[in-house]
Amino acid sequence: MNWDDTTDTDAAGDRLVGASADGEDQAVEAALRPKDLGEFIGQEKVREQLDLVLRAARARGATADHVLLSGAPGLGKTTLSMIIAAEMEAPIRITSGPAIQHAGDLAAILSSLQEGEVLFLDEIHRMSRPAEEMLYMAMEDFRVDVIVGKGPGATAIPLELPPFTLVGATTRAGLLPPPLRDRFGFTAHMEFYGPAELERVIHRSAGLLDVEIDTVGAAEIAGRSRGTPRIANRLLRRVRDYAQVKADGRITQEIASAALAVYEVDERGLDRLDRGVLEALLKLFGGGPVGLSTLAVAVGEERETVEEVAEPFLVREGLLARTPRGRVATPAAWVHLGLTPPRSQSSGNGQRDLFGT
Ligand SMILES: Nc1ncnc2c1ncn2[C@@H]1O[C@H](COP(=O)(O)OP(=O)(O)OP(=O)(O)O)[C@@H](O)[C@H]1O
């Protein structure tokens, strides 16, 4: 599963199926976050391993080892960091890589931590190099060297830090320099959620939001949530609106699919942008191969938007392939849009392998 090419921000604006948090998400997410490992749905292996790490640390009366969480946006990294703090009965400080541009910013945060505190560093791969180097020593020796002055007269003043647990989160574990990666005692890779797990997320959130939903209604929303709890929760809120305005407030399969048709999110979770890219690829270019720039012009979007916003999910769903000759639609793409590939396309222009002809 490759989510390394997902963007941290959704370049196409506030998409209903975008995985990054928008303003409304931030406001309601706090209320929907599971508070302990028992409430955290799915990610069985991660939960089991983390449970052992935390229990062992608690039994020793020690601070938990540093934890690295990697995975696509919206899969629960922030939630898990808060759970780690709660399970350790420790306070938590939340910051992010882009907020730490100078080593001094990091020194200020580290030196104000309390003993045992959890420091959650989101987007750790986006920290500046000098801050990163300071972090190596802080993680290993609970010490930093604060540089005072400049040039030949600069001196390093060592500063002892209380033991703390760093929880780093990244969408791109591959971008972390090995010396940083190696300093985490425990690394957890978060996978996309399966439909049954998303249904449980939806039922749980519906309960907290006091919305009535039946099993098939939840399954309908889960199937369109792109394996991501944040998207599941967002779609649930939009379907709830529809159910309140157009019906009696109860979410059934009919209501869920009618609501999501209004928001142009199809049964597989593709939105207007995704479908536009696929449609152009199939209808204008016979399924490809076609260059990215040409495809972007055809859908009236920036090249980056097509490449970074639409394509990762289409590739993950097995609807589009990036080949050295250009973008190519897979047989599943023709089926999904209910179109038939022209005969010449299935026998001649580079799709031979995909169509097995
Ligand atoms: N395993 C889970 N069980 C129930 N709800 C979950 C789970 N994981 C995530 N959620 C919900 O999804 C929302 C997004 O989760 P969270 O903010 O932790 O994601 P994230 O991986 O930190 O995202 P980002 O990388 O954008 O910061 C939260 O509101 C949370 O309630």
The ligand as an ORCA input file, in Angstrom:
! r2SCAN-3c Opt
* xyz 0 1
  N      -9.059      4.148     15.247
  C      -9.970      5.110     15.340
  N     -11.135      4.887     15.950
  C     -12.083      5.858     16.013
  N     -11.921      7.104     15.507
  C     -10.774      7.374     14.890
  C      -9.735      6.407     14.789
  N      -8.698      6.967     14.132
  C      -9.063      8.219     13.840
  N     -10.312      8.466     14.294
  C     -11.039      9.735     14.146
  O     -10.592     10.368     12.952
  C     -10.304     11.741     13.185
  C      -8.922     12.042     12.657
  O      -7.952     11.398     13.456
  P      -6.530     12.079     13.766
  O      -6.660     13.567     13.885
  O      -5.956     11.353     14.920
  O      -5.747     11.708     12.445
  P      -4.228     12.014     12.064
  O      -3.655     10.744     11.509
  O      -3.509     12.626     13.211
  O      -4.386     13.062     10.918
  P      -3.314     14.182     10.463
  O      -2.159     13.400      9.917
  O      -4.058     14.960      9.423
  O      -2.967     14.992     11.672
  C     -10.463     11.979     14.676
  O     -11.614     12.745     14.902
  C     -10.723     10.640     15.297
  O     -11.866     10.716     16.103
*
